[in-house]
Amino acid sequence: MRSCNSPKLSKEERIKGLLSRYEQALREKLTEKPQTLEEIEREVSEIGKLVQKDLQEEKVHHESCGDI
């Protein structure tokens, strides 16, 4: 995560950064092999937790550092 001393990012830059991290997570975690319902649920939950964590960290950083 960026420090508060890092340059402030625009909303578009923040979105691009988040999308890049989501794309990376999907490339690493999303499988193409046949799966059971339990495996699908586990995979989706794992990806969802990563996305939620990244978004929450970004929002907290934005609010705490006063990014515009």
N, C-alpha and C positions, 0 to 999 in steps of 0.2 A: 504494500500500500504506500501511496505517496505521503511524504511528510508535509506538515503545514507550511514548510518553507519552499515547497515545490511551486512552480508557476501554476496559477489558477487556470483551470480548464473550462472551456465553454460547455454548455449542455450537450452540443453535438459531439464534442471530443469525448465527453464522459460516456455518452451512448456508444460511440465507436469502440471505446476501450472495453466496455461491458460486453458488447456483441462479440468482440474478438475473443474474450475469455470464455464466453458461452460456446462459441464455435470450437475452440480448443477442447473444452470439456466434452462436447458431443462427439468430436473425432476420437477422443480417447475412450469414452465410455459406451457409446452407442454401438451395439453389435448387430450383425446382419444374419447371424446363424439362427436356426430355429430355436425357439425358447418356449418353456412352459409359462403359464400365466404367472406363477410365483417368480420366475426369473425376470419376466417383463416388469412386474411390479417393483422388484428390487432395483432393477436398472433405472427405471423412471424415478424412483424415490432418491436414489443416489445422485442422479443428475439434478433433480429438483433441489436437493439440499445444497449442492455446489452453487447453483444459480442464486438461490435465496441468500446464501452466505455472502457471495460477492456483491449482490445488490444492497444488502444491509450494510456491509462495510463501506461501500461507496457513499451511501446516503449519510451514514454517521460521520464519515470524513468530511463530506460536503458541508454538513451542518456545523460540525465542531470547528472547522477551519474557516468558515465563512466564505467558501467559494461562491462565485457568482455564476 
